[in-house]
Structure formats: structure tokens, C-alpha cells
Amino acid sequence: MASSSMRQFRAMLRKDIVMELRTKEMLMSMGLYSLLTMVVYFVALSQAGAGFDPRDIAAGLLWLAFIFTSMLGLNRSLVHEKDQGCLEALLLSPVDRPVIFFAKAIGNLIFLLVVEALTIPVFAFLFLQGQSVDVSTVALIPLVLVAGSVGIAGVGTLLATMSVNTTGKDFVLAMLFIPLMYPLLLGAVTATAAAIIGGPEGMSLFWTGMAWVVGYDVIMLLASYGLYEFIVGA
Amino acid sequence: MKSHTTRAFIALAIGGVLTLAAFLGAFFWAGVPDFGFVRTAERTDSVRYQGPFDQEIDEARYLANFAGYDVEVVAGGETVRGDLVEADETHVTIETADGEVTVSAAEFETGRVRGSSYGRPDWGQKIFYFHVPVAEISFIVFGFAAFYSIRFIMTRRREYDIKARVSMEVTLMFVTLTMATGILWTKAAWGVWWDWEPRLTTYFIMTLLVVAYFVLRNSVEDEERRAMYAAVFSILGFIDAPISFFITRLIPSNHPVIERGGLEPPMLVSFIVAQIGMIALGYAIYQLRMGEMLLQDRIESAKTQLER
């Protein structure tokens, strides 16, 4: 039983990845969107003055880009499923509902991580040139990225499954997603900022932030996993 | 079996009488406190709240609200004590025994509000008897909405969807009242309309979640689907309520917390009566809306029968 679930999971995940590699629609739109966000950041910060230290707000700006980019991607990934009738076909096939949830969520997680991995160097190139950072602590940022993205992808998949069936798709997703994401965002921004600042105080703050994010992940993923069945079947 | 309207009016009468009694008690029986029951939180980046008569201030502009009060300001290593004339982002002017002294905000180190030189009572504290019961009930009613949502998911009976929805409407009302009274109080006590402080922030998020619940409901056309989506979202959203409730006890926060045994008997009695009265008023609104919803249902079914 378990192995057949695993096979179904792999098949669904492969379907998402193959489709994405053929169309490159989600990655392209998310990547370009995050690039556009960087342009908007530049405009927003253009009057900040010479004494301004971009390291202070780098974490917040990064997560701002991730949260908006992820909403775009989540919406797209579920709109595809719905428009092409794929979700209905999945529901007709003898697949456990949680397997659908995990396949969609992991697919979204992979695309999100790819976009994040592309965004960070671009952001560093555009805004953090010539700034000294502590390499040993900055190396911890991938930890926050993975933990934060797991929460975004998990809860986001559940909420996007709801919002594709509503009349105001994008707006409804934002309205549901951002307030629910608040604890995770706060923890993730705290941890990322602490990693950029570094030092022993930064490290203790980093682990506090990480504890928030991981705690949020555990609670919200369990809730999403338990409730997905009712959403996808409704 | 009494009708919803009868129950609503009974609850309305009880709630009205109790709330009125509580407010009379709060204003004419309970004294104006010296904030001895408020636990203080250490915070260095904003006002440290200790009640208006012994409040430490670490930025000149936060003194603006205490014109006429007896203040003590440390600036440039010297201590100046006297009646506050005015304060803003640039300077603080204090009338001392030797005449007016102006301190620039750059030199300002710390300030302490020693008391009111003309003994103004802290009437702002009276909002406690309204704000706190209303806020507590908003958490409780949100809990009921989540409970009915769980019941709906378990049974899929439409009745529970209606109950959850009406509970959420009552929550929205109480949350709005809490925010309105809270904002008035923060202006009176902290000198600012809003502060991104843990309790205020989490409660604001809760408000957004309650609003989002109705946005979600209004944008789903299919009735069964709407009920299921709303139920799932209210369960997810309810996770924020305990966080918001306990956060002032978990991490440093400016928001006051009632300590066990900290209230004088007249204050405690007025407070408890206000709580019971507010619960009765909330129940009355709930029953009124329930009656209305059931009437709507009857009209709808009568319409469909007539069309046949």
C-alpha cells in the first residue's frame, strides 16, 4: 500500500516537473516577477540617502519578494490543474487525497526553491555589492529558505486549491495567504536578518527565528494535511 | 422551545442591565487605580508602560501627551524636574522653579512622568471595563465559530455552517469594537494611535483573518463548497487566536496584563459583571442573526415551492 502511494506520488510529481520543463511557464513568470520586484525595490530605495545600510532591510526585502512570487506561482500551478481538468481526473483516479496534497506541495516547493536560489544572487548583486557580511553565518540562510518555503508551499497549496474555485482568484489567495503566513514571515525575516548581521547575538536570534518557522511548519502542515481532503473533494 | 427572537430579547435585557450595572460600578464604585495591577514589560525601543503616574519615557516625542504633568528629564547628564510645557520630536520644554528650561531631543536621555501636578485622574483606565470583556468575548466567539466549523466538517449539516457563519459575524463585530476601543486607549496611554507591538500585531492579523473569512465566503458561488471552504479556513485562522491571547505573557509586550489577585474588589466585581453582560449581549446578537437566517431559509424554500 505504502509503495503504491509512493509510486503515485512520484508519478504526480514527475507530471508537474515534466509539464514545467516543457512550458517553463511557472519558472519564467516567477523568475521575471522577482526580477521586476528588484526594479521596484531600486526605485523605492533610490532616495534612501548615503548613510543607508541595505543589510538592515535585506532580509525583509527578500522575503517580500518570495511571498509575492510564491503567490503568483501557487495560483498558476492550481489554475493549470483546474483549466485542463487534471484535478478532476486525479480525484476520479484511486489516489489517496493526502498523496495529491504532498505531490502538489512538493512540486510547488521545488519551483519556489529554484526561484529563491536564483533571486538571492541577483539581489546580492544589485543591492549588497561592497557590503561586508559574515560568510559563516550567511551560509545558514539556505536553512531558513527551506524551512520557510516548506510552510509557504504547504499552506499555499491548500489555500490555492480553495482560491482557484473562487471568483476573485488572485485577490482571495492574497487575502487568505498573507494573514495566515504572518507568524512564518516574522520568524523567517528574523532568522534571515540575524544570519546577515552575524555574531553570537545574531546566532541566538537566528535559532529563535528558526524555532518559530519550524513550529509554524509543524502545526500548519499537520492542519493543511488533515484538511486538504475536504477542500479538494468539495 | 422558545423562538430565537424571544431568547435574543431575554439575553438583550439581561445583558443590557448587567452591562449598565457594570459601567455604573466602574465609574462610581471602583476607584481610579494607580496601575498597581499592571505588569510592566521591559522594552527599550519604545515607551515603557507603567501607568501615567510613573512612566519611563525614552524618546522626547513620547512626552508630548503629558503636558502639565510633573516630569523628570535626564538630558546631557543633568536632571531637570518640573511641569512639562510641551514636547515634540525636536525639543522638550519644562517649567522649573527657576523658569523655563528647553532641552533638545538630541540631548534627551530618559524621562519619567512623576505624576500630574493638578491631580488629573486617569479616566483612560475606565475603558478597561469595556475593552477587555469585548476582546475576551471576541476570542470566545471565534472559538465557537471554529467549533461549529469542525462540527460541520464532521456532519456536513447545513445548520452548523449557518451557526459558524453567524458566530463569525459576532466575532467581526466584537473584534471591530476591540480595535476601536484599543486604538483610543493606546492614544491616551501610550501617546500613539498604533504601535507594532506583539499583542496589537497578532490581534490585527486576527481581524484580517475574520475579514478574509467573509471575503472567501462571498467569492464562492457553489453553496456546499462555500460552506466547506469557510469551515476549513476558520479552523486554520483560529490558530492565531490563542497566539494573540497568550503572546503578552510569552514575550515582552507593552500591552498590560491583569495579574491574578491584582484587582481591588470593586474593580473585580464590576469587571466580572461587565464580562457576563457582554457575553449576554453577544449571545443576543447571535440569536437575532440566527432567527433572521432561519427566516431567510424559510422564505427561500417557500419561493422554490411556489415556483414549482
Interface residues (C-beta under 8 A of the other chain):
Chain A: V155 L158 M162 N165 T166 T167 G168 F171 V172 M175 L176 I178 P179 L180 Y182 P183 I219 M220 A223 S224 L227 F230 I231 A234
Chain B: I153 T201 T202 I205 L208 L209 V211 A212 V215 L216 S219 V220 E221 D222 E224 R225 M228 Y229 A231 V232 F233 I235 L236 G237 I239 D240 I243
